[in-house]
């Protein structure tokens, strides 16, 4: 899945950054499906 959909002007948020000491740095999946979002961009 792509992050940006320029045809529909949306941004998909389906990743989180490993910022805590207990997680390695880098992108990883969100904790649960409810954390995933699609937002409209203008």
C-alpha positions in Angstrom: 0.0 0.0 0.0 1.3 3.4 -0.9 1.4 6.2 1.6 0.1 9.0 -0.8 -2.8 8.6 -3.2 -2.6 11.7 -5.4 -5.6 10.6 -7.5 -7.9 10.7 -4.4 -5.9 13.2 -2.4 -5.4 11.0 0.6 -2.6 10.0 2.9 -2.5 6.6 4.6 -1.0 6.4 8.1 -0.3 2.7 8.8 3.2 2.8 10.3 4.8 4.1 13.5 8.4 5.1 14.3 10.3 3.0 16.9 11.3 5.9 19.2 11.2 4.2 22.6 14.4 2.6 24.0 12.6 -0.8 24.1 12.0 -0.7 20.3 14.6 -0.4 17.5 14.6 2.8 15.4 12.7 2.5 12.1 9.2 2.2 10.8 7.1 -0.7 12.1 3.4 -1.6 11.9 1.0 0.1 14.2 -0.1 -1.6 17.4 -3.6 -2.4 16.1 -5.9 -1.9 13.1 -7.7 1.0 14.9 -4.5 3.0 14.7 -4.5 3.0 10.9 -5.9 6.1 9.3 -6.6 7.6 5.9 -6.7 11.4 5.9 -7.7 13.8 3.1 -5.0 16.2 1.8 -5.6 19.4 -0.1 
